[in-house]
Amino acid sequence: MHWRPRCMGAWYAIAANDERLSSAVHESLETSLGHLTSPPLITAILAYPRADSAELLRDYAKHDFENQWGAADFALAALKRLEPRTPQVPGEGDADANEILERLISFGESLQGR
């Protein structure tokens, strides 16, 4: 049942539009175990990027791929937004992941009133 509070917490963090929530969002993704929690957390990380955000997304994608959690492409699509010049890596070009990421970012912006 830990996925529900993480998901809702990520959306509330985005809606609050408060940079002080960045650490909590990053820490939550560090212990996320898959596609039930990672998409809103990754969206929140893009709302509150830090110097270590790209490395966290790389690590998450690696562990996700190894464990077949089902959200590695989503993390790689987010990484590409943070580091557009990053060389192409397997899975990153997944059109579905890119489209879903864009929709979730748009949803997050609507929560912030943008």
Helices and strands as residue ranges (DSSP letters): H 3-16, G 19-21, H 22-30, H 38-47, H 53-67, H 72-82, H 95-111
